[in-house]
């Protein structure tokens, strides 16, 4: 988290984002940002692009497949070790 910076609000309600933050978040002139208020604070954030969202889902799916494969191996090992277990 970066340190707070004081900025003046122009007559039309405009605020200039600090250069360091624009560069860090890859925000350029003309880009859209999300602005909302919560608990008396104004938050400005870069929206998640479709590409970023899709990549997040791909990573989640890959982790889920890896976990399912690992659990299948563990289950198979348990079956081999325990043999047939009666139904409860």
MARDREN-572885 format. One record per atom (N, C-alpha, C): residue number from 1; atom name; x, y, z. Coordinates in steps of 0.1 Angstrom, whole numbers, always signed. Layout:
N
+-----+------+-------+-------+-------+
!   n ! atom !    c1 !    c2 !    c3 !
+-----+------+-------+-------+-------+
! NUM !   CA !     X !     Y !     Z !
...
+-----+------+-------+-------+-------+
end
This chain:
88
+-----+------+-------+-------+-------+
!   n ! atom !    c1 !    c2 !    c3 !
+-----+------+-------+-------+-------+
!   1 !    N !    +8 !   -12 !    +0 !
!   1 !   CA !    +0 !    +0 !    +0 !
!   1 !    C !    +9 !   +12 !    +0 !
!   2 !    N !    +5 !   +22 !    -8 !
!   2 !   CA !   +14 !   +34 !    -9 !
!   2 !    C !    +9 !   +44 !    +1 !
!   3 !    N !   +17 !   +54 !    +3 !
!   3 !   CA !   +14 !   +64 !   +13 !
!   3 !    C !    +3 !   +74 !    +7 !
!   4 !    N !    -5 !   +79 !   +15 !
!   4 !   CA !   -16 !   +89 !   +10 !
!   4 !    C !    -9 !  +101 !    +5 !
!   5 !    N !   -15 !  +107 !    -5 !
!   5 !   CA !   -10 !  +119 !   -11 !
!   5 !    C !   -22 !  +129 !   -12 !
!   6 !    N !   -19 !  +141 !    -8 !
!   6 !   CA !   -30 !  +151 !    -9 !
!   6 !    C !   -30 !  +157 !   -22 !
!   7 !    N !   -42 !  +159 !   -28 !
!   7 !   CA !   -45 !  +164 !   -41 !
!   7 !    C !   -56 !  +174 !   -40 !
!   8 !    N !   -56 !  +184 !   -49 !
!   8 !   CA !   -66 !  +194 !   -49 !
!   8 !    C !   -77 !  +189 !   -60 !
!   9 !    N !   -89 !  +192 !   -57 !
!   9 !   CA !  -100 !  +189 !   -66 !
!   9 !    C !  -103 !  +202 !   -74 !
!  10 !    N !  -102 !  +200 !   -87 !
!  10 !   CA !  -105 !  +212 !   -96 !
!  10 !    C !  -120 !  +216 !   -96 !
!  11 !    N !  -123 !  +227 !  -102 !
!  11 !   CA !  -137 !  +232 !  -102 !
!  11 !    C !  -146 !  +222 !  -108 !
!  12 !    N !  -142 !  +214 !  -117 !
!  12 !   CA !  -151 !  +204 !  -124 !
!  12 !    C !  -150 !  +191 !  -117 !
!  13 !    N !  -144 !  +190 !  -105 !
!  13 !   CA !  -143 !  +178 !   -98 !
!  13 !    C !  -132 !  +168 !  -102 !
!  14 !    N !  -123 !  +173 !  -110 !
!  14 !   CA !  -112 !  +165 !  -114 !
!  14 !    C !  -100 !  +164 !  -104 !
!  15 !    N !   -94 !  +152 !  -104 !
!  15 !   CA !   -83 !  +150 !   -95 !
!  15 !    C !   -72 !  +143 !  -103 !
!  16 !    N !   -59 !  +148 !  -102 !
!  16 !   CA !   -49 !  +142 !  -110 !
!  16 !    C !   -43 !  +130 !  -101 !
!  17 !    N !   -42 !  +118 !  -107 !
!  17 !   CA !   -36 !  +107 !  -100 !
!  17 !    C !   -21 !  +108 !  -101 !
!  18 !    N !   -14 !  +106 !   -90 !
!  18 !   CA !    +1 !  +107 !   -90 !
!  18 !    C !    +7 !   +98 !  -101 !
!  19 !    N !   +17 !  +103 !  -107 !
!  19 !   CA !   +24 !   +96 !  -118 !
!  19 !    C !   +29 !   +82 !  -113 !
!  20 !    N !   +34 !   +81 !  -101 !
!  20 !   CA !   +39 !   +68 !   -96 !
!  20 !    C !   +28 !   +57 !   -96 !
!  21 !    N !   +16 !   +62 !   -92 !
!  21 !   CA !    +5 !   +52 !   -91 !
!  21 !    C !    +0 !   +49 !  -105 !
!  22 !    N !    -1 !   +59 !  -114 !
!  22 !   CA !    -5 !   +56 !  -128 !
!  22 !    C !    +5 !   +46 !  -134 !
!  23 !    N !   +18 !   +48 !  -132 !
!  23 !   CA !   +27 !   +39 !  -138 !
!  23 !    C !   +26 !   +25 !  -132 !
!  24 !    N !   +25 !   +24 !  -119 !
!  24 !   CA !   +24 !   +12 !  -111 !
!  24 !    C !   +12 !    +3 !  -116 !
!  25 !    N !    +1 !   +10 !  -118 !
!  25 !   CA !   -12 !    +3 !  -122 !
!  25 !    C !   -14 !    +3 !  -137 !
!  26 !    N !    -5 !    +9 !  -144 !
!  26 !   CA !    -6 !    +9 !  -159 !
!  26 !    C !   -19 !   +16 !  -163 !
!  27 !    N !   -21 !   +28 !  -157 !
!  27 !   CA !   -33 !   +36 !  -161 !
!  27 !    C !   -28 !   +48 !  -169 !
!  28 !    N !   -34 !   +50 !  -181 !
!  28 !   CA !   -30 !   +60 !  -190 !
!  28 !    C !   -42 !   +70 !  -193 !
!  29 !    N !   -39 !   +81 !  -198 !
!  29 !   CA !   -49 !   +91 !  -201 !
!  29 !    C !   -60 !   +84 !  -210 !
!  30 !    N !   -72 !   +86 !  -207 !
!  30 !   CA !   -83 !   +80 !  -215 !
!  30 !    C !   -88 !   +66 !  -210 !
!  31 !    N !   -80 !   +60 !  -201 !
!  31 !   CA !   -84 !   +47 !  -195 !
!  31 !    C !   -96 !   +50 !  -186 !
!  32 !    N !  -104 !   +40 !  -184 !
!  32 !   CA !  -115 !   +40 !  -175 !
!  32 !    C !  -111 !   +35 !  -161 !
!  33 !    N !  -116 !   +41 !  -150 !
!  33 !   CA !  -114 !   +36 !  -137 !
!  33 !    C !  -127 !   +35 !  -130 !
!  34 !    N !  -128 !   +27 !  -119 !
!  34 !   CA !  -140 !   +26 !  -111 !
!  34 !    C !  -138 !   +35 !   -99 !
!  35 !    N !  -149 !   +43 !   -97 !
!  35 !   CA !  -149 !   +52 !   -85 !
!  35 !    C !  -161 !   +49 !   -77 !
!  36 !    N !  -159 !   +47 !   -64 !
!  36 !   CA !  -170 !   +44 !   -55 !
!  36 !    C !  -167 !   +49 !   -41 !
!  37 !    N !  -178 !   +51 !   -33 !
!  37 !   CA !  -177 !   +55 !   -20 !
!  37 !    C !  -181 !   +44 !   -10 !
!  38 !    N !  -174 !   +43 !    +0 !
!  38 !   CA !  -177 !   +33 !   +11 !
!  38 !    C !  -172 !   +38 !   +24 !
!  39 !    N !  -181 !   +39 !   +34 !
!  39 !   CA !  -178 !   +43 !   +47 !
!  39 !    C !  -171 !   +57 !   +47 !
!  40 !    N !  -176 !   +66 !   +39 !
!  40 !   CA !  -170 !   +79 !   +38 !
!  40 !    C !  -157 !   +81 !   +31 !
!  41 !    N !  -152 !   +70 !   +24 !
!  41 !   CA !  -140 !   +71 !   +17 !
!  41 !    C !  -143 !   +69 !    +2 !
!  42 !    N !  -135 !   +77 !    -6 !
!  42 !   CA !  -137 !   +75 !   -21 !
!  42 !    C !  -125 !   +66 !   -25 !
!  43 !    N !  -129 !   +56 !   -33 !
!  43 !   CA !  -119 !   +46 !   -38 !
!  43 !    C !  -119 !   +47 !   -53 !
!  44 !    N !  -107 !   +48 !   -59 !
!  44 !   CA !  -105 !   +47 !   -73 !
!  44 !    C !   -97 !   +35 !   -76 !
!  45 !    N !  -102 !   +26 !   -85 !
!  45 !   CA !   -94 !   +14 !   -89 !
!  45 !    C !   -95 !   +11 !  -104 !
!  46 !    N !   -85 !    +4 !  -108 !
!  46 !   CA !   -85 !    +0 !  -122 !
!  46 !    C !   -94 !   -12 !  -123 !
!  47 !    N !  -104 !   -12 !  -133 !
!  47 !   CA !  -113 !   -24 !  -135 !
!  47 !    C !  -105 !   -36 !  -140 !
!  48 !    N !  -110 !   -47 !  -137 !
!  48 !   CA !  -104 !   -60 !  -142 !
!  48 !    C !  -109 !   -62 !  -157 !
!  49 !    N !   -99 !   -64 !  -165 !
!  49 !   CA !  -102 !   -66 !  -180 !
!  49 !    C !  -107 !   -80 !  -182 !
!  50 !    N !  -114 !   -82 !  -193 !
!  50 !   CA !  -119 !   -95 !  -197 !
!  50 !    C !  -107 !  -105 !  -197 !
!  51 !    N !   -96 !  -101 !  -202 !
!  51 !   CA !   -84 !  -110 !  -204 !
!  51 !    C !   -79 !  -114 !  -190 !
!  52 !    N !   -78 !  -104 !  -181 !
!  52 !   CA !   -74 !  -107 !  -167 !
!  52 !    C !   -83 !  -117 !  -160 !
!  53 !    N !   -96 !  -114 !  -162 !
!  53 !   CA !  -106 !  -123 !  -156 !
!  53 !    C !  -105 !  -137 !  -161 !
!  54 !    N !  -104 !  -138 !  -175 !
!  54 !   CA !  -103 !  -151 !  -181 !
!  54 !    C !   -91 !  -159 !  -176 !
!  55 !    N !   -79 !  -151 !  -175 !
!  55 !   CA !   -67 !  -158 !  -170 !
!  55 !    C !   -69 !  -163 !  -156 !
!  56 !    N !   -76 !  -155 !  -147 !
!  56 !   CA !   -78 !  -159 !  -134 !
!  56 !    C !   -86 !  -172 !  -133 !
!  57 !    N !   -96 !  -173 !  -142 !
!  57 !   CA !  -104 !  -185 !  -143 !
!  57 !    C !   -96 !  -197 !  -148 !
!  58 !    N !   -87 !  -195 !  -157 !
!  58 !   CA !   -79 !  -205 !  -162 !
!  58 !    C !   -70 !  -210 !  -151 !
!  59 !    N !   -64 !  -201 !  -144 !
!  59 !   CA !   -55 !  -206 !  -133 !
!  59 !    C !   -63 !  -213 !  -122 !
!  60 !    N !   -75 !  -209 !  -119 !
!  60 !   CA !   -83 !  -216 !  -109 !
!  60 !    C !   -87 !  -230 !  -114 !
!  61 !    N !   -90 !  -231 !  -127 !
!  61 !   CA !   -93 !  -244 !  -133 !
!  61 !    C !   -81 !  -253 !  -132 !
!  62 !    N !   -70 !  -248 !  -135 !
!  62 !   CA !   -57 !  -256 !  -135 !
!  62 !    C !   -55 !  -261 !  -121 !
!  63 !    N !   -56 !  -253 !  -111 !
!  63 !   CA !   -54 !  -257 !   -97 !
!  63 !    C !   -64 !  -267 !   -93 !
!  64 !    N !   -77 !  -266 !   -97 !
!  64 !   CA !   -87 !  -275 !   -94 !
!  64 !    C !   -84 !  -289 !  -100 !
!  65 !    N !   -80 !  -289 !  -113 !
!  65 !   CA !   -76 !  -302 !  -119 !
!  65 !    C !   -65 !  -309 !  -112 !
!  66 !    N !   -55 !  -301 !  -108 !
!  66 !   CA !   -43 !  -306 !  -101 !
!  66 !    C !   -47 !  -312 !   -88 !
!  67 !    N !   -56 !  -305 !   -81 !
!  67 !   CA !   -61 !  -310 !   -68 !
!  67 !    C !   -69 !  -323 !   -69 !
!  68 !    N !   -78 !  -323 !   -79 !
!  68 !   CA !   -86 !  -335 !   -82 !
!  68 !    C !   -77 !  -347 !   -85 !
!  69 !    N !   -67 !  -345 !   -93 !
!  69 !   CA !   -57 !  -356 !   -96 !
!  69 !    C !   -50 !  -361 !   -84 !
!  70 !    N !   -46 !  -351 !   -76 !
!  70 !   CA !   -39 !  -355 !   -63 !
!  70 !    C !   -48 !  -363 !   -54 !
!  71 !    N !   -61 !  -358 !   -53 !
!  71 !   CA !   -70 !  -365 !   -44 !
!  71 !    C !   -73 !  -379 !   -49 !
!  72 !    N !   -74 !  -381 !   -63 !
!  72 !   CA !   -76 !  -394 !   -69 !
!  72 !    C !   -65 !  -403 !   -65 !
!  73 !    N !   -52 !  -398 !   -66 !
!  73 !   CA !   -41 !  -406 !   -62 !
!  73 !    C !   -41 !  -411 !   -47 !
!  74 !    N !   -45 !  -401 !   -39 !
!  74 !   CA !   -46 !  -404 !   -24 !
!  74 !    C !   -57 !  -415 !   -22 !
!  75 !    N !   -68 !  -413 !   -29 !
!  75 !   CA !   -79 !  -422 !   -27 !
!  75 !    C !   -75 !  -436 !   -32 !
!  76 !    N !   -68 !  -437 !   -43 !
!  76 !   CA !   -64 !  -449 !   -48 !
!  76 !    C !   -54 !  -456 !   -39 !
!  77 !    N !   -45 !  -448 !   -33 !
!  77 !   CA !   -35 !  -454 !   -23 !
!  77 !    C !   -42 !  -459 !   -11 !
!  78 !    N !   -52 !  -452 !    -6 !
!  78 !   CA !   -60 !  -456 !    +5 !
!  78 !    C !   -67 !  -469 !    +2 !
!  79 !    N !   -73 !  -470 !   -10 !
!  79 !   CA !   -80 !  -483 !   -13 !
!  79 !    C !   -70 !  -494 !   -14 !
!  80 !    N !   -58 !  -492 !   -19 !
!  80 !   CA !   -48 !  -503 !   -19 !
!  80 !    C !   -44 !  -507 !    -5 !
!  81 !    N !   -42 !  -497 !    +4 !
!  81 !   CA !   -38 !  -500 !   +17 !
!  81 !    C !   -49 !  -506 !   +26 !
!  82 !    N !   -61 !  -501 !   +24 !
!  82 !   CA !   -72 !  -506 !   +33 !
!  82 !    C !   -79 !  -518 !   +27 !
!  83 !    N !   -79 !  -519 !   +14 !
!  83 !   CA !   -86 !  -530 !    +7 !
!  83 !    C !  -101 !  -526 !    +7 !
!  84 !    N !  -109 !  -537 !    +7 !
!  84 !   CA !  -124 !  -534 !    +6 !
!  84 !    C !  -128 !  -530 !   +20 !
!  85 !    N !  -135 !  -519 !   +21 !
!  85 !   CA !  -141 !  -514 !   +34 !
!  85 !    C !  -156 !  -516 !   +33 !
!  86 !    N !  -162 !  -522 !   +43 !
!  86 !   CA !  -176 !  -524 !   +43 !
!  86 !    C !  -184 !  -511 !   +43 !
!  87 !    N !  -195 !  -511 !   +36 !
!  87 !   CA !  -204 !  -499 !   +36 !
!  87 !    C !  -209 !  -497 !   +50 !
!  88 !    N !  -211 !  -485 !   +54 !
!  88 !   CA !  -216 !  -481 !   +67 !
!  88 !    C !  -231 !  -480 !   +66 !
+-----+------+-------+-------+-------+
end
